[in-house]
């Protein structure tokens, strides 16, 4: 377990993925992260509450017992407190939790955060030095500042990524979280910068990260070079001959990324049947670029002669950067991912899987772990921690303002899409995964 951020207390007022990813990163590195979720009502209406909407709201391709993989990935290493924030008592408890924290992560729109008293101005007046980190679709100023944003639109579509990565001309549909995970990780980085400043000066900070801004940073190179006329999407035939994918004899693909032609041509001549005059005809990058179509045709012919495993062995002895073009299904079987510590083995309702960990390894701090939570499993503990008496906690539980999961009575199966007749199965029209 990593304890680098031990002593940092974070309260998370966020659902879906962007804000929670920031909390996930901080929690994985040792911070105490308390996730505030809607009170448990055992209903399919998200507005009425049933914990975080993505626990069983169809955000994952596979939903088993109300614990979809997307929730586990985004919300590992957190404590869960369930409150009904449609009540004054629930709002007050949420504010009190925020005031107990060093950092508050929120996905609320500014006007809603202000109304609830969990915006930076309201919280900093009561607790100077607090850090309030918020998410947005398009930033805090400009004509689209008030628009909400999802990663597919504000991150992938608006930034040019979809068009820039769709050589066929038909826009691809990005996977859930493509922009949220990236933007949430940037938000965690910004929070840590503000936290370091707080430790040195005692000053708090308001931090805002947007999907659109994160996308432009992620796609910084093509965003800048587009003014030079660089073509995006880049068709395969326009790519440098050793910086593109090749189809092997068994139908599997491999990707070469060798822009240093002077060494690449030497290595290629050793492992495949290149023209005898290749080194003299194409002595440098510019000569190879001029005849890239001819060279590509030669390489296509050569790679088609043997299966991918053959070429992996041959390329391993060269200076040419290369790798397989993998499917998502390949990752769980990837020895490199496991041995490098990029995946953490866990079980999600009977299914053994590897959860990707935050993208950093530490020499002395230990290895990452991903601990799971259930809705409201820390409600009582955290309310008592901020000074609520046993009587007050019981009052909130009895009224339904605060709830804590009872594993014996909580009806997980109503979310199980694999079982006919369950509420979720019927709502989704019997959709099969």
NUTI-372357 format. One line per field, with one value per residue (C-alpha): x negated, y negated, z; residue in three letters. Coordinates in Angstrom, 3 decimals. Example, Ala and Ser with C-alpha at 12.3 -4.5 7.8 and 13.67 -1.06 7.14 Angstrom:
2
xx <- [-12.300 | -13.670] $
yy <- [4.500 | 1.060] $
zz <- [7.800 | 7.140] $
resn <- [ala | ser] $
end
This chain:
433
xx <- [0.000 | -1.275 | -1.179 | -2.822 | 0.238 | 1.079 | 2.584 | 4.353 | 8.121 | 10.288 | 14.062 | 15.443 | 18.773 | 18.659 | 20.189 | 19.497 | 15.762 | 13.722 | 13.831 | 13.846 | 10.734 | 8.877 | 10.080 | 9.078 | 5.500 | 5.128 | 6.629 | 4.321 | 1.326 | 2.377 | 4.900 | 8.063 | 10.865 | 14.494 | 16.976 | 20.392 | 23.125 | 26.913 | 28.740 | 29.833 | 33.480 | 33.313 | 34.884 | 33.957 | 34.585 | 31.156 | 32.767 | 34.110 | 30.705 | 29.156 | 25.565 | 23.488 | 25.439 | 22.812 | 23.111 | 25.930 | 26.907 | 25.564 | 22.272 | 20.437 | 20.859 | 21.333 | 23.366 | 23.245 | 24.961 | 24.955 | 21.172 | 20.129 | 16.440 | 16.604 | 17.558 | 14.821 | 12.197 | 13.154 | 13.875 | 11.344 | 9.542 | 12.365 | 14.743 | 18.438 | 20.881 | 24.503 | 26.491 | 29.796 | 28.730 | 32.321 | 32.797 | 31.346 | 29.850 | 28.167 | 26.754 | 25.422 | 23.745 | 22.158 | 20.856 | 19.500 | 17.668 | 16.180 | 14.957 | 13.149 | 11.114 | 7.956 | 9.376 | 12.894 | 13.448 | 16.702 | 18.451 | 21.233 | 21.901 | 20.818 | 24.375 | 25.321 | 22.160 | 22.821 | 26.448 | 25.332 | 22.501 | 19.718 | 18.127 | 14.634 | 15.798 | 18.237 | 15.894 | 12.764 | 14.559 | 15.104 | 11.832 | 9.028 | 6.504 | 9.013 | 8.524 | 11.629 | 11.112 | 13.882 | 14.518 | 16.040 | 16.790 | 15.366 | 13.671 | 14.792 | 14.962 | 15.909 | 19.227 | 19.498 | 18.458 | 21.949 | 22.381 | 22.190 | 19.802 | 19.282 | 15.956 | 17.164 | 18.267 | 16.179 | 12.983 | 12.986 | 15.276 | 14.599 | 10.807 | 10.431 | 9.467 | 12.370 | 11.850 | 8.084 | 8.164 | 10.789 | 8.961 | 11.988 | 13.889 | 16.621 | 16.225 | 15.488 | 17.360 | 14.931 | 15.060 | 16.471 | 13.924 | 11.517 | 11.426 | 12.561 | 9.589 | 7.110 | 8.765 | 9.230 | 5.538 | 4.671 | 7.002 | 5.188 | 1.899 | 3.295 | 4.615 | 1.178 | -0.429 | 2.081 | 1.527 | -2.252 | -1.651 | 0.707 | -1.859 | -4.421 | -2.220 | 1.065 | 2.949 | 5.869 | 6.714 | 9.526 | 8.620 | 10.650 | 9.858 | 11.974 | 12.529 | 11.954 | 8.779 | 7.408 | 8.121 | 6.248 | 3.255 | 3.390 | 3.591 | 1.122 | -1.108 | 1.582 | 3.422 | 0.278 | -1.019 | 2.365 | 1.477 | -1.432 | 0.893 | 0.135 | 2.854 | 5.163 | 6.325 | 3.118 | 3.748 | 1.443 | -0.078 | -1.137 | -3.105 | -6.872 | -7.518 | -8.813 | -6.306 | -3.053 | -1.206 | -1.859 | 0.302 | -1.524 | -0.973 | 1.508 | 3.689 | 2.387 | 0.949 | -2.304 | -3.326 | -6.765 | -7.847 | -11.322 | -11.907 | -15.695 | -15.923 | -19.705 | -19.665 | -16.266 | -17.328 | -20.432 | -18.335 | -15.634 | -18.215 | -19.345 | -15.919 | -14.081 | -14.543 | -15.185 | -16.565 | -20.343 | -20.804 | -18.413 | -21.111 | -22.537 | -19.187 | -17.737 | -20.705 | -18.758 | -15.349 | -14.678 | -15.421 | -13.182 | -10.402 | -10.536 | -10.052 | -7.835 | -5.184 | -7.727 | -9.321 | -5.931 | -4.985 | -8.208 | -7.604 | -3.952 | -5.147 | -7.775 | -5.561 | -2.882 | -5.315 | -5.358 | -3.087 | -3.400 | -5.294 | -8.020 | -8.432 | -8.330 | -11.321 | -13.190 | -12.491 | -13.531 | -17.143 | -16.998 | -16.990 | -13.540 | -10.782 | -7.813 | -4.863 | -1.755 | 1.564 | 3.468 | 7.142 | 8.492 | 9.014 | 5.253 | 4.389 | 5.537 | 3.133 | 0.208 | -2.717 | -4.361 | -1.302 | -1.203 | -4.905 | -5.407 | -2.647 | -0.269 | 2.623 | 3.883 | 5.639 | 9.060 | 12.424 | 15.613 | 18.570 | 16.976 | 15.103 | 11.320 | 9.932 | 6.997 | 7.755 | 5.320 | 3.537 | 2.570 | -0.225 | -3.226 | -5.497 | -7.482 | -10.765 | -10.368 | -6.665 | -5.424 | -3.054 | 0.396 | 3.461 | 7.095 | 9.632 | 13.353 | 16.289 | 20.018 | 22.599 | 22.476 | 20.081 | 18.372 | 21.366 | 21.497 | 17.730 | 17.208 | 20.115 | 18.778 | 15.297 | 16.490 | 18.131 | 21.659 | 22.947 | 24.300 | 27.764 | 27.411 | 26.093 | 28.951 | 31.440 | 30.050 | 30.126 | 33.678 | 34.957 | 33.178 | 31.059 | 28.015 | 27.866 | 25.396 | 25.415 | 26.731 | 25.119 | 27.783 | 30.745 | 29.353 | 30.810 | 27.833 | 29.586 | 31.947 | 29.010 | 27.865 | 28.433 | 27.634 | 30.767 | 34.169 | 36.934 | 34.769 | 35.631 | 32.609 | 33.063 | 36.613 | 35.702 | 33.002 | 35.441 | 33.590 | 30.436 | 27.725 | 24.030] $
yy <- [0.000 | -3.467 | -6.053 | -9.069 | -11.263 | -9.925 | -12.762 | -14.374 | -14.254 | -14.584 | -14.842 | -14.017 | -15.449 | -13.998 | -11.272 | -9.682 | -9.706 | -12.911 | -14.189 | -10.678 | -9.732 | -12.547 | -11.150 | -7.658 | -8.763 | -10.583 | -7.641 | -5.175 | -7.241 | -7.341 | -10.145 | -9.498 | -10.021 | -10.189 | -9.907 | -11.466 | -9.574 | -9.921 | -8.122 | -4.569 | -4.345 | -1.055 | -2.669 | -2.844 | -6.595 | -8.259 | -11.465 | -9.586 | -8.223 | -4.819 | -5.658 | -6.914 | -6.713 | -4.577 | -1.742 | -0.340 | -2.865 | -1.075 | -2.864 | 0.450 | 3.090 | 5.733 | 5.162 | 7.889 | 7.522 | 3.755 | 3.494 | 2.641 | 2.573 | -1.118 | -1.997 | 0.157 | -1.310 | -4.910 | -4.661 | -2.284 | -3.336 | -5.544 | -5.527 | -5.928 | -8.171 | -8.244 | -11.443 | -12.813 | -16.296 | -17.198 | -17.781 | -20.597 | -18.043 | -16.200 | -19.425 | -20.438 | -17.062 | -17.407 | -20.892 | -19.658 | -16.857 | -19.349 | -21.568 | -18.562 | -18.123 | -19.546 | -19.098 | -19.067 | -17.621 | -18.682 | -18.242 | -20.651 | -23.644 | -26.913 | -28.088 | -24.737 | -24.593 | -28.118 | -27.299 | -24.318 | -26.244 | -23.993 | -26.453 | -27.770 | -31.191 | -29.757 | -27.043 | -29.224 | -31.820 | -29.156 | -27.304 | -29.377 | -27.150 | -24.700 | -23.529 | -23.203 | -21.417 | -21.492 | -19.993 | -21.676 | -20.937 | -24.039 | -26.173 | -29.057 | -31.814 | -32.194 | -31.708 | -28.004 | -28.240 | -27.419 | -24.347 | -20.938 | -18.503 | -14.774 | -13.367 | -12.147 | -15.634 | -18.168 | -16.111 | -13.856 | -15.679 | -19.386 | -18.946 | -17.412 | -13.975 | -12.097 | -13.544 | -13.333 | -9.652 | -8.551 | -7.962 | -6.229 | -9.480 | -8.092 | -9.387 | -6.636 | -6.347 | -6.812 | -4.455 | -5.655 | -7.585 | -8.381 | -12.030 | -11.661 | -9.554 | -11.896 | -15.050 | -13.574 | -12.702 | -16.290 | -17.459 | -15.270 | -16.817 | -20.324 | -19.405 | -18.159 | -21.411 | -23.417 | -21.087 | -21.590 | -25.344 | -25.033 | -23.088 | -25.823 | -28.898 | -27.843 | -29.376 | -27.600 | -27.498 | -27.029 | -24.612 | -24.030 | -21.533 | -21.216 | -18.413 | -20.713 | -22.267 | -18.852 | -17.607 | -20.479 | -19.787 | -16.063 | -16.778 | -19.658 | -18.639 | -18.315 | -21.347 | -23.424 | -21.881 | -22.068 | -25.671 | -24.313 | -22.208 | -18.832 | -16.441 | -14.880 | -12.225 | -10.899 | -8.102 | -5.101 | -5.729 | -9.237 | -7.997 | -7.517 | -3.905 | -2.680 | -4.623 | -2.781 | 0.509 | 3.653 | 6.731 | 10.003 | 13.336 | 14.561 | 11.476 | 9.901 | 6.387 | 4.940 | 1.297 | -0.102 | -3.524 | -4.084 | -7.668 | -7.213 | -5.755 | -5.444 | -2.705 | -1.254 | -0.408 | 1.398 | 3.531 | 4.198 | 5.467 | 7.982 | 9.458 | 9.406 | 9.540 | 5.906 | 4.777 | 5.190 | 1.481 | 0.339 | -1.280 | -3.269 | -4.159 | -5.381 | -6.528 | -8.992 | -10.089 | -12.449 | -9.853 | -7.333 | -9.912 | -10.599 | -6.911 | -5.996 | -4.362 | -1.993 | -1.156 | -0.589 | 1.864 | 3.803 | 3.955 | 4.975 | 7.868 | 8.965 | 8.811 | 10.827 | 13.746 | 14.741 | 14.691 | 11.957 | 14.049 | 14.588 | 10.852 | 10.119 | 12.397 | 10.871 | 7.254 | 7.910 | 8.053 | 4.684 | 1.016 | 0.495 | -0.535 | 1.802 | 3.435 | 5.476 | 3.793 | 5.308 | 5.663 | 4.744 | 8.464 | 8.995 | 6.760 | 9.069 | 11.707 | 9.326 | 10.464 | 7.042 | 5.267 | 7.585 | 7.777 | 4.035 | 3.432 | 1.712 | 3.990 | 4.892 | 8.243 | 8.086 | 9.786 | 8.018 | 10.106 | 13.402 | 12.172 | 12.008 | 9.001 | 6.660 | 3.029 | 0.521 | -1.486 | -5.161 | -5.630 | -5.937 | -3.596 | -4.579 | -3.007 | -3.353 | -3.966 | -0.456 | 1.006 | -0.203 | 1.535 | 0.982 | 1.443 | 1.512 | -0.044 | 0.452 | -2.331 | -4.083 | -1.632 | -4.466 | -6.722 | -6.165 | -6.188 | -9.467 | -11.317 | -10.407 | -11.457 | -15.018 | -15.261 | -13.967 | -12.227 | -8.681 | -10.123 | -12.513 | -9.792 | -7.493 | -10.312 | -10.838 | -7.106 | -6.710 | -9.588 | -8.350 | -11.513 | -9.291 | -5.649 | -2.839 | 0.353 | 3.487 | 6.228 | 8.681 | 6.725 | 4.620 | 5.923 | 6.099 | 8.430 | 5.794 | 4.392 | 7.745 | 7.571 | 11.284 | 12.330 | 12.146 | 10.455 | 8.061 | 4.384 | 3.380 | 6.170 | 5.083 | 1.413 | 2.206 | 4.314 | 7.498 | 6.095 | 8.724 | 8.042] $
zz <- [0.000 | -0.952 | 1.842 | 0.188 | 0.779 | 4.229 | 6.249 | 3.289 | 3.737 | 0.623 | 0.320 | -3.114 | -4.302 | -7.781 | -9.900 | -13.262 | -13.976 | -14.304 | -10.714 | -9.192 | -11.156 | -9.382 | -6.059 | -7.155 | -7.912 | -4.589 | -2.689 | -4.383 | -3.293 | 0.332 | 0.827 | 2.827 | 0.296 | 1.417 | -1.424 | -0.745 | -2.588 | -2.680 | 0.110 | -0.622 | -1.712 | -3.628 | -6.678 | -10.332 | -10.422 | -10.108 | -8.813 | -5.849 | -5.049 | -4.906 | -4.360 | -7.229 | -10.499 | -12.170 | -9.652 | -11.758 | -14.357 | -17.417 | -17.806 | -18.110 | -20.754 | -18.076 | -14.923 | -12.319 | -8.957 | -9.126 | -9.164 | -12.695 | -13.447 | -14.302 | -10.733 | -9.259 | -11.569 | -10.884 | -7.170 | -5.660 | -2.462 | -1.188 | 1.738 | 0.980 | 2.857 | 1.692 | 2.328 | 1.094 | 0.035 | -0.853 | 2.873 | 5.006 | 7.392 | 4.525 | 3.090 | 6.502 | 6.962 | 3.520 | 4.358 | 7.684 | 5.925 | 3.457 | 6.297 | 7.795 | 4.619 | 3.116 | -0.387 | -1.829 | -5.310 | -6.929 | -10.252 | -9.308 | -11.503 | -9.862 | -9.154 | -7.584 | -5.484 | -4.232 | -3.425 | -1.329 | 0.314 | -1.002 | -3.432 | -2.780 | -1.548 | 0.988 | 2.298 | 2.421 | 4.542 | 7.177 | 6.595 | 5.069 | 3.390 | 1.967 | -1.610 | -3.766 | -7.076 | -9.653 | -13.057 | -16.057 | -19.669 | -21.316 | -18.676 | -16.471 | -19.096 | -22.741 | -24.551 | -23.664 | -20.031 | -18.764 | -20.940 | -19.371 | -20.949 | -21.371 | -22.443 | -25.836 | -26.863 | -24.919 | -24.983 | -28.028 | -30.491 | -29.872 | -29.694 | -33.142 | -31.814 | -33.367 | -36.835 | -36.460 | -35.580 | -38.114 | -41.428 | -42.924 | -42.817 | -40.562 | -36.989 | -34.479 | -31.178 | -28.266 | -25.326 | -21.999 | -20.003 | -22.820 | -21.782 | -18.184 | -17.112 | -18.769 | -17.426 | -13.948 | -13.792 | -14.766 | -11.996 | -9.467 | -10.594 | -10.110 | -6.667 | -5.637 | -6.813 | -4.747 | -1.774 | -1.872 | -1.934 | 1.035 | 3.036 | 2.412 | 2.871 | 4.475 | 1.547 | -0.037 | -3.713 | -6.169 | -8.952 | -12.113 | -14.857 | -17.987 | -20.466 | -23.432 | -22.032 | -21.102 | -24.605 | -26.224 | -23.983 | -24.789 | -28.516 | -28.290 | -31.198 | -33.905 | -32.526 | -33.072 | -36.287 | -37.998 | -38.925 | -40.988 | -43.085 | -41.483 | -42.661 | -40.057 | -40.196 | -41.723 | -44.236 | -43.972 | -47.400 | -46.358 | -43.345 | -43.383 | -44.489 | -41.111 | -39.011 | -39.700 | -39.121 | -41.169 | -41.615 | -41.012 | -42.713 | -40.074 | -40.377 | -37.162 | -37.150 | -35.945 | -35.648 | -36.503 | -35.297 | -36.722 | -37.827 | -37.728 | -41.185 | -41.313 | -38.647 | -39.603 | -43.174 | -41.910 | -39.560 | -42.154 | -44.611 | -41.983 | -41.191 | -44.518 | -48.252 | -49.167 | -52.574 | -52.820 | -53.483 | -50.682 | -48.571 | -51.463 | -53.055 | -49.762 | -47.656 | -45.468 | -44.204 | -47.114 | -49.771 | -48.006 | -47.691 | -51.431 | -52.257 | -49.300 | -51.508 | -53.068 | -49.724 | -48.104 | -50.870 | -50.264 | -46.520 | -47.011 | -49.174 | -46.669 | -43.563 | -45.377 | -45.754 | -42.078 | -38.986 | -36.390 | -33.851 | -36.424 | -36.915 | -33.207 | -32.740 | -35.664 | -34.685 | -31.082 | -32.269 | -34.019 | -33.038 | -34.581 | -32.130 | -32.624 | -30.888 | -31.518 | -32.208 | -29.308 | -28.544 | -25.118 | -24.531 | -24.831 | -21.889 | -19.101 | -20.486 | -20.993 | -18.825 | -19.129 | -17.735 | -14.726 | -13.924 | -14.340 | -11.798 | -14.202 | -13.190 | -9.736 | -9.409 | -7.810 | -7.909 | -8.963 | -7.842 | -8.759 | -11.808 | -11.465 | -13.296 | -13.391 | -12.545 | -14.076 | -11.383 | -11.482 | -14.035 | -11.726 | -9.795 | -6.718 | -5.660 | -1.894 | -1.323 | -2.047 | -4.622 | -5.533 | -4.197 | -5.148 | -2.349 | -3.100 | -1.281 | -0.963 | -0.787 | 2.547 | 4.154 | 6.063 | 6.735 | 10.492 | 10.926 | 9.072 | 10.683 | 14.109 | 13.052 | 12.370 | 15.786 | 15.307 | 18.442 | 18.443 | 18.940 | 16.013 | 13.714 | 14.657 | 14.022 | 10.518 | 9.801 | 11.091 | 8.959 | 5.819 | 5.580 | 5.995 | 4.978 | 5.352 | 3.375 | 4.999 | 2.878 | 4.036 | 2.687 | -0.164 | -3.418 | -5.726 | -8.135 | -9.434 | -11.401 | -12.730 | -16.481 | -16.821 | -14.897 | -16.644 | -14.737 | -12.748 | -12.740 | -14.765 | -17.276 | -17.902 | -18.195 | -20.771 | -22.745 | -22.150 | -23.731 | -23.983 | -23.578] $
resn <- [unk | unk | unk | unk | unk | unk | unk | unk | unk | unk | unk | unk | unk | unk | unk | unk | unk | unk | unk | unk | unk | unk | unk | unk | unk | unk | unk | unk | unk | unk | unk | unk | unk | unk | unk | unk | unk | unk | unk | unk | unk | unk | unk | unk | unk | unk | unk | unk | unk | unk | unk | unk | unk | unk | unk | unk | unk | unk | unk | unk | unk | unk | unk | unk | unk | unk | unk | unk | unk | unk | unk | unk | unk | unk | unk | unk | unk | unk | unk | unk | unk | unk | unk | unk | unk | unk | unk | unk | unk | unk | unk | unk | unk | unk | unk | unk | unk | unk | unk | unk | unk | unk | unk | unk | unk | unk | unk | unk | unk | unk | unk | unk | unk | unk | unk | unk | unk | unk | unk | unk | unk | unk | unk | unk | unk | unk | unk | unk | unk | unk | unk | unk | unk | unk | unk | unk | unk | unk | unk | unk | unk | unk | unk | unk | unk | unk | unk | unk | unk | unk | unk | unk | unk | unk | unk | unk | unk | unk | unk | unk | unk | unk | unk | unk | unk | unk | unk | unk | unk | unk | unk | unk | unk | unk | unk | unk | unk | unk | unk | unk | unk | unk | unk | unk | unk | unk | unk | unk | unk | unk | unk | unk | unk | unk | unk | unk | unk | unk | unk | unk | unk | unk | unk | unk | unk | unk | unk | unk | unk | unk | unk | unk | unk | unk | unk | unk | unk | unk | unk | unk | unk | unk | unk | unk | unk | unk | unk | unk | unk | unk | unk | unk | unk | unk | unk | unk | unk | unk | unk | unk | unk | unk | unk | unk | unk | unk | unk | unk | unk | unk | unk | unk | unk | unk | unk | unk | unk | unk | unk | unk | unk | unk | unk | unk | unk | unk | unk | unk | unk | unk | unk | unk | unk | unk | unk | unk | unk | unk | unk | unk | unk | unk | unk | unk | unk | unk | unk | unk | unk | unk | unk | unk | unk | unk | unk | unk | unk | unk | unk | unk | unk | unk | unk | unk | unk | unk | unk | unk | unk | unk | unk | unk | unk | unk | unk | unk | unk | unk | unk | unk | unk | unk | unk | unk | unk | unk | unk | unk | unk | unk | unk | unk | unk | unk | unk | unk | unk | unk | unk | unk | unk | unk | unk | unk | unk | unk | unk | unk | unk | unk | unk | unk | unk | unk | unk | unk | unk | unk | unk | unk | unk | unk | unk | unk | unk | unk | unk | unk | unk | unk | unk | unk | unk | unk | unk | unk | unk | unk | unk | unk | unk | unk | unk | unk | unk | unk | unk | unk | unk | unk | unk | unk | unk | unk | unk | unk | unk | unk | unk | unk | unk | unk | unk | unk | unk | unk | unk | unk | unk | unk | unk | unk | unk | unk | unk | unk | unk | unk | unk | unk | unk | unk | unk | unk | unk | unk | unk | unk | unk | unk | unk | unk | unk] $
end
